Amino acid sequence: MTISPTATPLAVTVAARTAAATDVVALTLVSADGRDLPAWRPGAHVDVTLPGGLTRQYSLCGDPDDLSAWRVAVLRERESRGASAWLHEHAHEGVALTVGVPRNLFALEPANGYVFVAGGVGITPVLPMITEAERAGVPWTLWYGGRSAASMAFADELAGFGDRVRLFPRDTAGRVPIADVLGRPAAGTAVYCCGPRSLVDAVEDACRAWEPGTLHVERFTSAEPEGDTSFEVHCVRSGVDVRVDGDVSVLDALLAAGVEADYSCTQGFCGTCETRVVEGVPDHRDDYLDHDVAPDTMMICVSRSRCPRLVLDL
Ligand code: FES
């Protein structure tokens, strides 16, 4: 069985596109039949399926109370030949796409205050959280780091919030001072962090002294493993052999070959695609398994192989 969040696919059209930063394009999507789109809340993401069938997930980053349009932001992955490159090159006004229903693994819970920490394109789920906190009159601060000022998406939209937003372009201001920001636990305040693994790890460390349940994280994982080497996968139950090229995931290669595999997040954090490894050494890249205990399973949506051939229980 394949668990797909696009079980109820929706036809949408690109209504507008803007440059949100260097290498980040923001797409406004409207339903192809002119009706409202499904409701969503901050932290939600959707599957976006390209005309060729490639599917990637993006956080919704527009106004959650506006059902006439959704907004997603797409970072162009370095040397991408996959979804992000296609969207940058072809998703102009009027282009048709298919989307799934919004799903939320990073929901904004009620709190007396919020500390938001974002890294790079991890700002996207945080934008609607700020909108919601503003409407609820809940105090918040945002600490937002990026490679350079030019690479930090939506910095112009955030400028209106004054000193509640602190920007840290690494080339001029260094990294977000996590230990200072989160050094003193604040009762009733929730911490939301989205960004690359190194940032999330630092925030998790800094929040160890905070009340359990205070911290909510979403790791930003590249869904396009360009630059990786290819390897072979043998599926023992189906008898299928598949070559996994450097620019596709094991999951995508298996699905393309007609192998049935469960999946959901496609980013290594939900555990749905966990698959038993019969032979070979996986290169674990997920955020779900405890890698310290040498698991005999792997998340095939993001993990790869440390040897020329993997044998999987599929
Ligand atoms: Fe969620 Fe692989 S599909 S971890």
Residues whose N, C-alpha, C, O or C-beta is under 5 A from the ligand:
A	BS01	FES	Y263 S264 C265 T266 Q267 G268 F269 C270 G271 T272 C273 M299 C301
